[in-house]
């Protein structure tokens, strides 16, 4: 299924590409090679084949989330350069 130069120019316009004459010919050859390869893949008999969802059968083993307080509120504020009762004091960002 070869593609012509007008189709390539239309695709280049949609992709906002500016191609010179030599680059157009190069891209046209590459595009035709890709389309030929896709045609070969289309002809492969895949009946009875399950679709590939993952590349491997490995399953991530994650630990369960265990919510716990390891630092108390007072200990956290004691490390702050400036604190105001229950909050961190930071410089103003917006005027």
HTML snippet that shows the backbone in 3Dmol.js (N, CA, C, O; Angstrom):
<script src="https://3Dmol.org/build/3Dmol-min.js"></script>
<div id="view" style="width:600px;height:400px;position:relative"></div>
<script>
const pdb = `
ATOM      1  N   UNK A   1       0.848  -1.170   0.000  1.00  0.00           N
ATOM      2  CA  UNK A   1       0.000   0.000   0.000  1.00  0.00           C
ATOM      3  C   UNK A   1       0.897   1.236   0.000  1.00  0.00           C
ATOM      4  O   UNK A   1       1.046   1.881   1.038  1.00  0.00           O
ATOM      5  N   UNK A   2       1.487   1.576  -1.122  1.00  0.00           N
ATOM      6  CA  UNK A   2       2.391   2.719  -1.157  1.00  0.00           C
ATOM      7  C   UNK A   2       1.656   4.041  -0.989  1.00  0.00           C
ATOM      8  O   UNK A   2       0.502   4.184  -1.395  1.00  0.00           O
ATOM      9  N   UNK A   3       2.331   4.986  -0.393  1.00  0.00           N
ATOM     10  CA  UNK A   3       1.793   6.311  -0.157  1.00  0.00           C
ATOM     11  C   UNK A   3       2.450   7.285  -1.127  1.00  0.00           C
ATOM     12  O   UNK A   3       3.620   7.131  -1.477  1.00  0.00           O
ATOM     13  N   UNK A   4       1.695   8.283  -1.555  1.00  0.00           N
ATOM     14  CA  UNK A   4       2.262   9.259  -2.483  1.00  0.00           C
ATOM     15  C   UNK A   4       2.707  10.521  -1.740  1.00  0.00           C
ATOM     16  O   UNK A   4       2.459  10.675  -0.544  1.00  0.00           O
ATOM     17  N   UNK A   5       3.357  11.403  -2.461  1.00  0.00           N
ATOM     18  CA  UNK A   5       3.946  12.603  -1.860  1.00  0.00           C
ATOM     19  C   UNK A   5       2.884  13.563  -1.352  1.00  0.00           C
ATOM     20  O   UNK A   5       3.122  14.287  -0.385  1.00  0.00           O
ATOM     21  N   UNK A   6       1.700  13.584  -1.993  1.00  0.00           N
ATOM     22  CA  UNK A   6       0.648  14.497  -1.521  1.00  0.00           C
ATOM     23  C   UNK A   6       0.115  14.069  -0.160  1.00  0.00           C
ATOM     24  O   UNK A   6      -0.196  14.916   0.678  1.00  0.00           O
ATOM     25  N   UNK A   7       0.007  12.765   0.068  1.00  0.00           N
ATOM     26  CA  UNK A   7      -0.416  12.274   1.380  1.00  0.00           C
ATOM     27  C   UNK A   7       0.626  12.626   2.436  1.00  0.00           C
ATOM     28  O   UNK A   7       0.280  13.037   3.544  1.00  0.00           O
ATOM     29  N   UNK A   8       1.904  12.465   2.089  1.00  0.00           N
ATOM     30  CA  UNK A   8       2.970  12.811   3.021  1.00  0.00           C
ATOM     31  C   UNK A   8       2.947  14.297   3.337  1.00  0.00           C
ATOM     32  O   UNK A   8       3.135  14.682   4.491  1.00  0.00           O
ATOM     33  N   UNK A   9       2.724  15.131   2.347  1.00  0.00           N
ATOM     34  CA  UNK A   9       2.663  16.576   2.586  1.00  0.00           C
ATOM     35  C   UNK A   9       1.472  16.938   3.471  1.00  0.00           C
ATOM     36  O   UNK A   9       1.563  17.839   4.305  1.00  0.00           O
ATOM     37  N   UNK A  10       0.356  16.234   3.286  1.00  0.00           N
ATOM     38  CA  UNK A  10      -0.798  16.461   4.158  1.00  0.00           C
ATOM     39  C   UNK A  10      -0.512  16.072   5.593  1.00  0.00           C
ATOM     40  O   UNK A  10      -0.890  16.790   6.519  1.00  0.00           O
ATOM     41  N   UNK A  11       0.159  14.933   5.789  1.00  0.00           N
ATOM     42  CA  UNK A  11       0.537  14.512   7.140  1.00  0.00           C
ATOM     43  C   UNK A  11       1.531  15.487   7.764  1.00  0.00           C
ATOM     44  O   UNK A  11       1.442  15.799   8.951  1.00  0.00           O
ATOM     45  N   UNK A  12       2.480  15.965   6.957  1.00  0.00           N
ATOM     46  CA  UNK A  12       3.462  16.926   7.459  1.00  0.00           C
ATOM     47  C   UNK A  12       2.776  18.218   7.868  1.00  0.00           C
ATOM     48  O   UNK A  12       3.155  18.830   8.867  1.00  0.00           O
ATOM     49  N   UNK A  13       1.780  18.636   7.116  1.00  0.00           N
ATOM     50  CA  UNK A  13       1.034  19.848   7.471  1.00  0.00           C
ATOM     51  C   UNK A  13       0.302  19.662   8.795  1.00  0.00           C
ATOM     52  O   UNK A  13       0.328  20.547   9.649  1.00  0.00           O
ATOM     53  N   UNK A  14      -0.351  18.515   8.968  1.00  0.00           N
ATOM     54  CA  UNK A  14      -1.073  18.248  10.216  1.00  0.00           C
ATOM     55  C   UNK A  14      -0.133  18.179  11.405  1.00  0.00           C
ATOM     56  O   UNK A  14      -0.492  18.584  12.511  1.00  0.00           O
ATOM     57  N   UNK A  15       1.081  17.663  11.179  1.00  0.00           N
ATOM     58  CA  UNK A  15       2.060  17.540  12.259  1.00  0.00           C
ATOM     59  C   UNK A  15       2.896  18.801  12.415  1.00  0.00           C
ATOM     60  O   UNK A  15       3.797  18.853  13.252  1.00  0.00           O
ATOM     61  N   UNK A  16       2.602  19.815  11.614  1.00  0.00           N
ATOM     62  CA  UNK A  16       3.338  21.082  11.649  1.00  0.00           C
ATOM     63  C   UNK A  16       4.828  20.874  11.404  1.00  0.00           C
ATOM     64  O   UNK A  16       5.670  21.430  12.108  1.00  0.00           O
ATOM     65  N   UNK A  17       5.145  20.050  10.375  1.00  0.00           N
ATOM     66  CA  UNK A  17       6.526  19.791   9.999  1.00  0.00           C
ATOM     67  C   UNK A  17       6.848  20.520   8.703  1.00  0.00           C
ATOM     68  O   UNK A  17       6.031  20.569   7.784  1.00  0.00           O
ATOM     69  N   UNK A  18       8.028  21.074   8.642  1.00  0.00           N
ATOM     70  CA  UNK A  18       8.496  21.684   7.403  1.00  0.00           C
ATOM     71  C   UNK A  18       9.601  20.791   6.855  1.00  0.00           C
ATOM     72  O   UNK A  18      10.658  20.652   7.471  1.00  0.00           O
ATOM     73  N   UNK A  19       9.354  20.185   5.695  1.00  0.00           N
ATOM     74  CA  UNK A  19      10.305  19.255   5.103  1.00  0.00           C
ATOM     75  C   UNK A  19      10.801  19.817   3.777  1.00  0.00           C
ATOM     76  O   UNK A  19      10.017  20.329   2.978  1.00  0.00           O
ATOM     77  N   UNK A  20      12.110  19.716   3.550  1.00  0.00           N
ATOM     78  CA  UNK A  20      12.627  20.096   2.234  1.00  0.00           C
ATOM     79  C   UNK A  20      12.476  18.903   1.278  1.00  0.00           C
ATOM     80  O   UNK A  20      12.038  17.827   1.687  1.00  0.00           O
ATOM     81  N   UNK A  21      12.836  19.100   0.020  1.00  0.00           N
ATOM     82  CA  UNK A  21      12.610  18.091  -1.020  1.00  0.00           C
ATOM     83  C   UNK A  21      13.311  16.762  -0.710  1.00  0.00           C
ATOM     84  O   UNK A  21      12.713  15.697  -0.867  1.00  0.00           O
ATOM     85  N   UNK A  22      14.573  16.819  -0.270  1.00  0.00           N
ATOM     86  CA  UNK A  22      15.296  15.569   0.007  1.00  0.00           C
ATOM     87  C   UNK A  22      14.720  14.869   1.232  1.00  0.00           C
ATOM     88  O   UNK A  22      14.613  13.643   1.264  1.00  0.00           O
ATOM     89  N   UNK A  23      14.355  15.649   2.228  1.00  0.00           N
ATOM     90  CA  UNK A  23      13.782  15.058   3.449  1.00  0.00           C
ATOM     91  C   UNK A  23      12.408  14.450   3.151  1.00  0.00           C
ATOM     92  O   UNK A  23      12.050  13.426   3.733  1.00  0.00           O
ATOM     93  N   UNK A  24      11.636  15.070   2.253  1.00  0.00           N
ATOM     94  CA  UNK A  24      10.344  14.498   1.868  1.00  0.00           C
ATOM     95  C   UNK A  24      10.515  13.117   1.254  1.00  0.00           C
ATOM     96  O   UNK A  24       9.778  12.189   1.586  1.00  0.00           O
ATOM     97  N   UNK A  25      11.486  12.983   0.356  1.00  0.00           N
ATOM     98  CA  UNK A  25      11.720  11.690  -0.296  1.00  0.00           C
ATOM     99  C   UNK A  25      12.164  10.641   0.727  1.00  0.00           C
ATOM    100  O   UNK A  25      11.757   9.481   0.666  1.00  0.00           O
ATOM    101  N   UNK A  26      12.997  11.072   1.656  1.00  0.00           N
ATOM    102  CA  UNK A  26      13.466  10.158   2.709  1.00  0.00           C
ATOM    103  C   UNK A  26      12.290   9.718   3.589  1.00  0.00           C
ATOM    104  O   UNK A  26      12.140   8.535   3.894  1.00  0.00           O
ATOM    105  N   UNK A  27      11.466  10.676   3.988  1.00  0.00           N
ATOM    106  CA  UNK A  27      10.316  10.364   4.835  1.00  0.00           C
ATOM    107  C   UNK A  27       9.297   9.498   4.093  1.00  0.00           C
ATOM    108  O   UNK A  27       8.671   8.621   4.689  1.00  0.00           O
ATOM    109  N   UNK A  28       9.136   9.747   2.794  1.00  0.00           N
ATOM    110  CA  UNK A  28       8.206   8.943   1.999  1.00  0.00           C
ATOM    111  C   UNK A  28       8.658   7.487   1.946  1.00  0.00           C
ATOM    112  O   UNK A  28       7.838   6.576   2.056  1.00  0.00           O
ATOM    113  N   UNK A  29       9.959   7.269   1.779  1.00  0.00           N
ATOM    114  CA  UNK A  29      10.490   5.905   1.795  1.00  0.00           C
ATOM    115  C   UNK A  29      10.299   5.239   3.147  1.00  0.00           C
ATOM    116  O   UNK A  29       9.912   4.073   3.219  1.00  0.00           O
ATOM    117  N   UNK A  30      10.571   5.981   4.226  1.00  0.00           N
ATOM    118  CA  UNK A  30      10.389   5.433   5.576  1.00  0.00           C
ATOM    119  C   UNK A  30       8.924   5.104   5.848  1.00  0.00           C
ATOM    120  O   UNK A  30       8.610   4.055   6.410  1.00  0.00           O
ATOM    121  N   UNK A  31       8.035   6.003   5.446  1.00  0.00           N
ATOM    122  CA  UNK A  31       6.608   5.779   5.672  1.00  0.00           C
ATOM    123  C   UNK A  31       6.124   4.554   4.906  1.00  0.00           C
ATOM    124  O   UNK A  31       5.347   3.761   5.438  1.00  0.00           O
ATOM    125  N   UNK A  32       6.571   4.393   3.672  1.00  0.00           N
ATOM    126  CA  UNK A  32       6.180   3.217   2.893  1.00  0.00           C
ATOM    127  C   UNK A  32       6.741   1.937   3.500  1.00  0.00           C
ATOM    128  O   UNK A  32       6.070   0.905   3.477  1.00  0.00           O
ATOM    129  N   UNK A  33       7.953   1.980   4.041  1.00  0.00           N
ATOM    130  CA  UNK A  33       8.509   0.798   4.719  1.00  0.00           C
ATOM    131  C   UNK A  33       7.685   0.431   5.943  1.00  0.00           C
ATOM    132  O   UNK A  33       7.426  -0.748   6.186  1.00  0.00           O
ATOM    133  N   UNK A  34       7.275   1.420   6.707  1.00  0.00           N
ATOM    134  CA  UNK A  34       6.453   1.166   7.899  1.00  0.00           C
ATOM    135  C   UNK A  34       5.117   0.559   7.498  1.00  0.00           C
ATOM    136  O   UNK A  34       4.660  -0.408   8.107  1.00  0.00           O
ATOM    137  N   UNK A  35       4.494   1.127   6.472  1.00  0.00           N
ATOM    138  CA  UNK A  35       3.190   0.609   6.033  1.00  0.00           C
ATOM    139  C   UNK A  35       3.299  -0.797   5.456  1.00  0.00           C
ATOM    140  O   UNK A  35       2.392  -1.611   5.634  1.00  0.00           O
ATOM    141  N   UNK A  36       4.401  -1.089   4.766  1.00  0.00           N
ATOM    142  CA  UNK A  36       4.612  -2.451   4.260  1.00  0.00           C
ATOM    143  C   UNK A  36       4.764  -3.440   5.414  1.00  0.00           C
ATOM    144  O   UNK A  36       4.223  -4.544   5.364  1.00  0.00           O
ATOM    145  N   UNK A  37       5.498  -3.045   6.449  1.00  0.00           N
ATOM    146  CA  UNK A  37       5.663  -3.913   7.607  1.00  0.00           C
ATOM    147  C   UNK A  37       4.330  -4.135   8.317  1.00  0.00           C
ATOM    148  O   UNK A  37       4.039  -5.252   8.744  1.00  0.00           O
ATOM    149  N   UNK A  38       3.524  -3.094   8.448  1.00  0.00           N
ATOM    150  CA  UNK A  38       2.214  -3.244   9.081  1.00  0.00           C
ATOM    151  C   UNK A  38       1.316  -4.168   8.258  1.00  0.00           C
ATOM    152  O   UNK A  38       0.514  -4.914   8.819  1.00  0.00           O
ATOM    153  N   UNK A  39       1.447  -4.122   6.948  1.00  0.00           N
ATOM    154  CA  UNK A  39       0.681  -5.027   6.082  1.00  0.00           C
ATOM    155  C   UNK A  39       1.107  -6.478   6.316  1.00  0.00           C
ATOM    156  O   UNK A  39       0.265  -7.376   6.336  1.00  0.00           O
ATOM    157  N   UNK A  40       2.405  -6.707   6.492  1.00  0.00           N
ATOM    158  CA  UNK A  40       2.880  -8.062   6.801  1.00  0.00           C
ATOM    159  C   UNK A  40       2.321  -8.535   8.135  1.00  0.00           C
ATOM    160  O   UNK A  40       1.912  -9.689   8.265  1.00  0.00           O
ATOM    161  N   UNK A  41       2.301  -7.658   9.119  1.00  0.00           N
ATOM    162  CA  UNK A  41       1.742  -8.033  10.422  1.00  0.00           C
ATOM    163  C   UNK A  41       0.252  -8.328  10.324  1.00  0.00           C
ATOM    164  O   UNK A  41      -0.255  -9.215  11.012  1.00  0.00           O
ATOM    165  N   UNK A  42      -0.446  -7.592   9.479  1.00  0.00           N
ATOM    166  CA  UNK A  42      -1.886  -7.806   9.330  1.00  0.00           C
ATOM    167  C   UNK A  42      -2.181  -9.182   8.753  1.00  0.00           C
ATOM    168  O   UNK A  42      -3.222  -9.767   9.052  1.00  0.00           O
ATOM    169  N   UNK A  43      -1.283  -9.703   7.934  1.00  0.00           N
ATOM    170  CA  UNK A  43      -1.499 -11.001   7.296  1.00  0.00           C
ATOM    171  C   UNK A  43      -1.194 -12.185   8.213  1.00  0.00           C
ATOM    172  O   UNK A  43      -1.541 -13.317   7.875  1.00  0.00           O
ATOM    173  N   UNK A  44      -0.568 -11.962   9.340  1.00  0.00           N
ATOM    174  CA  UNK A  44      -0.219 -13.056  10.252  1.00  0.00           C
ATOM    175  C   UNK A  44      -1.489 -13.604  10.890  1.00  0.00           C
ATOM    176  O   UNK A  44      -2.339 -12.843  11.353  1.00  0.00           O
ATOM    177  N   UNK A  45      -1.612 -14.930  10.912  1.00  0.00           N
ATOM    178  CA  UNK A  45      -2.780 -15.580  11.495  1.00  0.00           C
ATOM    179  C   UNK A  45      -2.638 -15.583  13.017  1.00  0.00           C
ATOM    180  O   UNK A  45      -1.726 -16.206  13.562  1.00  0.00           O
ATOM    181  N   UNK A  46      -3.539 -14.888  13.692  1.00  0.00           N
ATOM    182  CA  UNK A  46      -3.483 -14.790  15.152  1.00  0.00           C
ATOM    183  C   UNK A  46      -4.691 -15.454  15.818  1.00  0.00           C
ATOM    184  O   UNK A  46      -4.994 -15.169  16.976  1.00  0.00           O
ATOM    185  N   UNK A  47      -5.364 -16.317  15.108  1.00  0.00           N
ATOM    186  CA  UNK A  47      -6.513 -16.988  15.715  1.00  0.00           C
ATOM    187  C   UNK A  47      -6.022 -17.884  16.844  1.00  0.00           C
ATOM    188  O   UNK A  47      -5.026 -18.594  16.702  1.00  0.00           O
ATOM    189  N   UNK A  48      -6.722 -17.841  17.949  1.00  0.00           N
ATOM    190  CA  UNK A  48      -6.369 -18.645  19.112  1.00  0.00           C
ATOM    191  C   UNK A  48      -5.286 -18.028  19.984  1.00  0.00           C
ATOM    192  O   UNK A  48      -4.895 -18.616  20.992  1.00  0.00           O
ATOM    193  N   UNK A  49      -4.802 -16.866  19.613  1.00  0.00           N
ATOM    194  CA  UNK A  49      -3.762 -16.205  20.406  1.00  0.00           C
ATOM    195  C   UNK A  49      -4.414 -15.211  21.357  1.00  0.00           C
ATOM    196  O   UNK A  49      -5.261 -14.412  20.957  1.00  0.00           O
ATOM    197  N   UNK A  50      -4.007 -15.273  22.622  1.00  0.00           N
ATOM    198  CA  UNK A  50      -4.527 -14.303  23.578  1.00  0.00           C
ATOM    199  C   UNK A  50      -3.740 -13.009  23.445  1.00  0.00           C
ATOM    200  O   UNK A  50      -2.538 -13.044  23.183  1.00  0.00           O
ATOM    201  N   UNK A  51      -4.397 -11.867  23.622  1.00  0.00           N
ATOM    202  CA  UNK A  51      -3.665 -10.604  23.538  1.00  0.00           C
ATOM    203  C   UNK A  51      -2.670 -10.470  24.672  1.00  0.00           C
ATOM    204  O   UNK A  51      -2.924 -10.932  25.785  1.00  0.00           O
ATOM    205  N   UNK A  52      -1.546  -9.844  24.397  1.00  0.00           N
ATOM    206  CA  UNK A  52      -0.510  -9.620  25.398  1.00  0.00           C
ATOM    207  C   UNK A  52      -0.862  -8.382  26.197  1.00  0.00           C
ATOM    208  O   UNK A  52      -0.930  -7.278  25.657  1.00  0.00           O
ATOM    209  N   UNK A  53      -1.084  -8.575  27.479  1.00  0.00           N
ATOM    210  CA  UNK A  53      -1.435  -7.452  28.337  1.00  0.00           C
ATOM    211  C   UNK A  53      -0.202  -6.930  29.052  1.00  0.00           C
ATOM    212  O   UNK A  53      -0.011  -5.718  29.161  1.00  0.00           O
ATOM    213  N   UNK A  54       0.633  -7.834  29.540  1.00  0.00           N
ATOM    214  CA  UNK A  54       1.864  -7.466  30.235  1.00  0.00           C
ATOM    215  C   UNK A  54       3.024  -8.233  29.597  1.00  0.00           C
ATOM    216  O   UNK A  54       2.841  -9.327  29.062  1.00  0.00           O
ATOM    217  N   UNK A  55       4.205  -7.650  29.663  1.00  0.00           N
ATOM    218  CA  UNK A  55       5.362  -8.289  29.059  1.00  0.00           C
ATOM    219  C   UNK A  55       5.901  -9.442  29.891  1.00  0.00           C
ATOM    220  O   UNK A  55       6.586 -10.315  29.359  1.00  0.00           O
ATOM    221  N   UNK A  56       5.611  -9.459  31.163  1.00  0.00           N
ATOM    222  CA  UNK A  56       6.084 -10.562  31.997  1.00  0.00           C
ATOM    223  C   UNK A  56       4.967 -11.003  32.930  1.00  0.00           C
ATOM    224  O   UNK A  56       3.967 -10.305  33.101  1.00  0.00           O
ATOM    225  N   UNK A  57       5.150 -12.148  33.518  1.00  0.00           N
ATOM    226  CA  UNK A  57       4.158 -12.696  34.443  1.00  0.00           C
ATOM    227  C   UNK A  57       4.431 -12.282  35.882  1.00  0.00           C
ATOM    228  O   UNK A  57       3.723 -12.699  36.799  1.00  0.00           O
ATOM    229  N   UNK A  58       5.456 -11.464  36.079  1.00  0.00           N
ATOM    230  CA  UNK A  58       5.814 -11.027  37.428  1.00  0.00           C
ATOM    231  C   UNK A  58       4.710 -10.156  38.022  1.00  0.00           C
ATOM    232  O   UNK A  58       4.072  -9.369  37.323  1.00  0.00           O
ATOM    233  N   UNK A  59       4.506 -10.311  39.299  1.00  0.00           N
ATOM    234  CA  UNK A  59       3.515  -9.518  40.020  1.00  0.00           C
ATOM    235  C   UNK A  59       4.249  -8.739  41.095  1.00  0.00           C
ATOM    236  O   UNK A  59       5.059  -9.298  41.834  1.00  0.00           O
ATOM    237  N   UNK A  60       3.964  -7.443  41.180  1.00  0.00           N
ATOM    238  CA  UNK A  60       4.598  -6.630  42.212  1.00  0.00           C
ATOM    239  C   UNK A  60       4.135  -7.092  43.587  1.00  0.00           C
ATOM    240  O   UNK A  60       2.942  -7.258  43.840  1.00  0.00           O
ATOM    241  N   UNK A  61       5.095  -7.292  44.454  1.00  0.00           N
ATOM    242  CA  UNK A  61       4.783  -7.671  45.822  1.00  0.00           C
ATOM    243  C   UNK A  61       4.984  -6.430  46.669  1.00  0.00           C
ATOM    244  O   UNK A  61       6.112  -5.990  46.888  1.00  0.00           O
ATOM    245  N   UNK A  62       3.899  -5.878  47.137  1.00  0.00           N
ATOM    246  CA  UNK A  62       3.942  -4.664  47.939  1.00  0.00           C
ATOM    247  C   UNK A  62       3.498  -4.975  49.353  1.00  0.00           C
ATOM    248  O   UNK A  62       2.636  -5.822  49.590  1.00  0.00           O
ATOM    249  N   UNK A  63       4.099  -4.281  50.262  1.00  0.00           N
ATOM    250  CA  UNK A  63       3.678  -4.474  51.643  1.00  0.00           C
ATOM    251  C   UNK A  63       2.383  -3.723  51.894  1.00  0.00           C
ATOM    252  O   UNK A  63       2.084  -2.747  51.205  1.00  0.00           O
ATOM    253  N   UNK A  64       1.620  -4.167  52.869  1.00  0.00           N
ATOM    254  CA  UNK A  64       0.392  -3.478  53.233  1.00  0.00           C
ATOM    255  C   UNK A  64       0.729  -2.152  53.897  1.00  0.00           C
ATOM    256  O   UNK A  64       1.709  -2.039  54.633  1.00  0.00           O
ATOM    257  N   UNK A  65      -0.100  -1.152  53.625  1.00  0.00           N
ATOM    258  CA  UNK A  65       0.082   0.137  54.286  1.00  0.00           C
ATOM    259  C   UNK A  65      -0.265  -0.016  55.751  1.00  0.00           C
ATOM    260  O   UNK A  65      -1.297  -0.584  56.109  1.00  0.00           O
ATOM    261  N   UNK A  66       0.597   0.490  56.575  1.00  0.00           N
ATOM    262  CA  UNK A  66       0.388   0.426  58.014  1.00  0.00           C
ATOM    263  C   UNK A  66       0.540   1.841  58.548  1.00  0.00           C
ATOM    264  O   UNK A  66       1.656   2.316  58.757  1.00  0.00           O
ATOM    265  N   UNK A  67      -0.581   2.511  58.768  1.00  0.00           N
ATOM    266  CA  UNK A  67      -0.545   3.899  59.232  1.00  0.00           C
ATOM    267  C   UNK A  67      -0.170   3.919  60.708  1.00  0.00           C
ATOM    268  O   UNK A  67      -0.811   3.286  61.546  1.00  0.00           O
ATOM    269  N   UNK A  68       0.880   4.661  60.993  1.00  0.00           N
ATOM    270  CA  UNK A  68       1.291   4.812  62.391  1.00  0.00           C
ATOM    271  C   UNK A  68       2.031   6.126  62.536  1.00  0.00           C
ATOM    272  O   UNK A  68       2.687   6.591  61.604  1.00  0.00           O
ATOM    273  N   UNK A  69       1.922   6.709  63.696  1.00  0.00           N
ATOM    274  CA  UNK A  69       2.599   7.972  63.979  1.00  0.00           C
ATOM    275  C   UNK A  69       3.967   7.666  64.570  1.00  0.00           C
ATOM    276  O   UNK A  69       4.071   7.162  65.688  1.00  0.00           O
ATOM    277  N   UNK A  70       5.003   7.972  63.820  1.00  0.00           N
ATOM    278  CA  UNK A  70       6.347   7.730  64.325  1.00  0.00           C
ATOM    279  C   UNK A  70       6.953   8.993  64.922  1.00  0.00           C
ATOM    280  O   UNK A  70       7.858   8.919  65.753  1.00  0.00           O
ATOM    281  N   UNK A  71       6.450  10.161  64.495  1.00  0.00           N
ATOM    282  CA  UNK A  71       6.921  11.433  65.044  1.00  0.00           C
ATOM    283  C   UNK A  71       5.707  12.168  65.584  1.00  0.00           C
ATOM    284  O   UNK A  71       4.709  12.344  64.884  1.00  0.00           O
ATOM    285  N   UNK A  72       5.802  12.585  66.806  1.00  0.00           N
ATOM    286  CA  UNK A  72       4.663  13.310  67.380  1.00  0.00           C
ATOM    287  C   UNK A  72       4.605  14.719  66.808  1.00  0.00           C
ATOM    288  O   UNK A  72       5.558  15.199  66.196  1.00  0.00           O
ATOM    289  N   UNK A  73       3.488  15.358  67.017  1.00  0.00           N
ATOM    290  CA  UNK A  73       3.283  16.713  66.514  1.00  0.00           C
ATOM    291  C   UNK A  73       4.307  17.675  67.126  1.00  0.00           C
ATOM    292  O   UNK A  73       4.878  18.509  66.423  1.00  0.00           O
ATOM    293  N   UNK A  74       4.527  17.559  68.391  1.00  0.00           N
ATOM    294  CA  UNK A  74       5.484  18.443  69.073  1.00  0.00           C
ATOM    295  C   UNK A  74       6.908  18.192  68.587  1.00  0.00           C
ATOM    296  O   UNK A  74       7.681  19.137  68.429  1.00  0.00           O
ATOM    297  N   UNK A  75       7.267  16.922  68.347  1.00  0.00           N
ATOM    298  CA  UNK A  75       8.610  16.614  67.851  1.00  0.00           C
ATOM    299  C   UNK A  75       8.818  17.169  66.440  1.00  0.00           C
ATOM    300  O   UNK A  75       9.903  17.649  66.115  1.00  0.00           O
ATOM    301  N   UNK A  76       7.790  17.104  65.614  1.00  0.00           N
ATOM    302  CA  UNK A  76       7.891  17.650  64.273  1.00  0.00           C
ATOM    303  C   UNK A  76       8.079  19.152  64.283  1.00  0.00           C
ATOM    304  O   UNK A  76       8.889  19.683  63.524  1.00  0.00           O
ATOM    305  N   UNK A  77       7.339  19.840  65.136  1.00  0.00           N
ATOM    306  CA  UNK A  77       7.479  21.291  65.227  1.00  0.00           C
ATOM    307  C   UNK A  77       8.785  21.711  65.885  1.00  0.00           C
ATOM    308  O   UNK A  77       9.259  22.822  65.650  1.00  0.00           O
ATOM    309  N   UNK A  78       9.368  20.857  66.694  1.00  0.00           N
ATOM    310  CA  UNK A  78      10.625  21.222  67.350  1.00  0.00           C
ATOM    311  C   UNK A  78      11.772  21.313  66.351  1.00  0.00           C
ATOM    312  O   UNK A  78      12.769  21.978  66.635  1.00  0.00           O
ATOM    313  N   UNK A  79      11.663  20.665  65.186  1.00  0.00           N
ATOM    314  CA  UNK A  79      12.700  20.734  64.160  1.00  0.00           C
ATOM    315  C   UNK A  79      12.515  21.908  63.204  1.00  0.00           C
ATOM    316  O   UNK A  79      13.376  22.156  62.360  1.00  0.00           O
ATOM    317  N   UNK A  80      11.415  22.625  63.323  1.00  0.00           N
ATOM    318  CA  UNK A  80      11.145  23.736  62.411  1.00  0.00           C
ATOM    319  C   UNK A  80      11.969  24.955  62.803  1.00  0.00           C
ATOM    320  O   UNK A  80      12.151  25.224  63.991  1.00  0.00           O
ATOM    321  N   UNK A  81      12.475  25.704  61.804  1.00  0.00           N
ATOM    322  CA  UNK A  81      13.212  26.927  62.128  1.00  0.00           C
ATOM    323  C   UNK A  81      12.326  27.947  62.826  1.00  0.00           C
ATOM    324  O   UNK A  81      12.775  28.644  63.737  1.00  0.00           O
ATOM    325  N   UNK A  82      11.054  28.039  62.396  1.00  0.00           N
ATOM    326  CA  UNK A  82      10.099  28.949  63.032  1.00  0.00           C
ATOM    327  C   UNK A  82       8.762  28.227  63.130  1.00  0.00           C
ATOM    328  O   UNK A  82       8.292  27.643  62.153  1.00  0.00           O
ATOM    329  N   UNK A  83       8.166  28.267  64.282  1.00  0.00           N
ATOM    330  CA  UNK A  83       6.867  27.635  64.478  1.00  0.00           C
ATOM    331  C   UNK A  83       5.965  28.599  65.222  1.00  0.00           C
ATOM    332  O   UNK A  83       6.438  29.425  66.003  1.00  0.00           O
ATOM    333  N   UNK A  84       4.659  28.495  64.982  1.00  0.00           N
ATOM    334  CA  UNK A  84       3.678  29.342  65.654  1.00  0.00           C
ATOM    335  C   UNK A  84       2.618  28.411  66.224  1.00  0.00           C
ATOM    336  O   UNK A  84       1.751  27.945  65.485  1.00  0.00           O
ATOM    337  N   UNK A  85       2.665  28.143  67.461  1.00  0.00           N
ATOM    338  CA  UNK A  85       1.806  27.214  68.187  1.00  0.00           C
ATOM    339  C   UNK A  85       1.738  25.862  67.471  1.00  0.00           C
ATOM    340  O   UNK A  85       2.608  25.018  67.690  1.00  0.00           O
ATOM    341  N   UNK A  86       0.745  25.634  66.633  1.00  0.00           N
ATOM    342  CA  UNK A  86       0.585  24.327  66.001  1.00  0.00           C
ATOM    343  C   UNK A  86       1.024  24.290  64.539  1.00  0.00           C
ATOM    344  O   UNK A  86       0.825  23.270  63.878  1.00  0.00           O
ATOM    345  N   UNK A  87       1.614  25.365  64.009  1.00  0.00           N
ATOM    346  CA  UNK A  87       1.903  25.448  62.583  1.00  0.00           C
ATOM    347  C   UNK A  87       3.347  25.841  62.315  1.00  0.00           C
ATOM    348  O   UNK A  87       4.007  26.456  63.153  1.00  0.00           O
ATOM    349  N   UNK A  88       3.828  25.474  61.126  1.00  0.00           N
ATOM    350  CA  UNK A  88       5.125  25.939  60.657  1.00  0.00           C
ATOM    351  C   UNK A  88       4.980  27.376  60.167  1.00  0.00           C
ATOM    352  O   UNK A  88       3.981  27.718  59.533  1.00  0.00           O
ATOM    353  N   UNK A  89       5.962  28.211  60.453  1.00  0.00           N
ATOM    354  CA  UNK A  89       5.977  29.585  59.936  1.00  0.00           C
ATOM    355  C   UNK A  89       6.895  29.607  58.719  1.00  0.00           C
ATOM    356  O   UNK A  89       8.049  29.185  58.793  1.00  0.00           O
ATOM    357  N   UNK A  90       6.371  30.106  57.595  1.00  0.00           N
ATOM    358  CA  UNK A  90       7.154  30.191  56.365  1.00  0.00           C
ATOM    359  C   UNK A  90       7.030  31.603  55.809  1.00  0.00           C
ATOM    360  O   UNK A  90       6.074  32.313  56.123  1.00  0.00           O
ATOM    361  N   UNK A  91       7.999  32.016  54.979  1.00  0.00           N
ATOM    362  CA  UNK A  91       7.888  33.355  54.384  1.00  0.00           C
ATOM    363  C   UNK A  91       6.704  33.438  53.425  1.00  0.00           C
ATOM    364  O   UNK A  91       6.267  32.431  52.868  1.00  0.00           O
ATOM    365  N   UNK A  92       6.188  34.669  53.242  1.00  0.00           N
ATOM    366  CA  UNK A  92       5.104  34.878  52.304  1.00  0.00           C
ATOM    367  C   UNK A  92       5.567  34.581  50.884  1.00  0.00           C
ATOM    368  O   UNK A  92       6.682  34.927  50.493  1.00  0.00           O
ATOM    369  N   UNK A  93       4.695  33.938  50.124  1.00  0.00           N
ATOM    370  CA  UNK A  93       5.013  33.642  48.733  1.00  0.00           C
ATOM    371  C   UNK A  93       4.266  34.613  47.824  1.00  0.00           C
ATOM    372  O   UNK A  93       4.827  35.093  46.840  1.00  0.00           O
ATOM    373  N   UNK A  94       3.027  34.903  48.138  1.00  0.00           N
ATOM    374  CA  UNK A  94       2.194  35.801  47.349  1.00  0.00           C
ATOM    375  C   UNK A  94       1.987  37.099  48.115  1.00  0.00           C
ATOM    376  O   UNK A  94       1.850  37.100  49.338  1.00  0.00           O
ATOM    377  N   UNK A  95       1.967  38.181  47.392  1.00  0.00           N
ATOM    378  CA  UNK A  95       1.732  39.484  48.023  1.00  0.00           C
ATOM    379  C   UNK A  95       0.260  39.816  47.983  1.00  0.00           C
ATOM    380  O   UNK A  95      -0.147  40.874  48.463  1.00  0.00           O
TER     381      UNK A  95
END
`;
const viewer = $3Dmol.createViewer("view");
viewer.addModel(pdb, "pdb");
viewer.setStyle({}, {cartoon: {color: "spectrum"}});
viewer.zoomTo();
viewer.render();
</script>
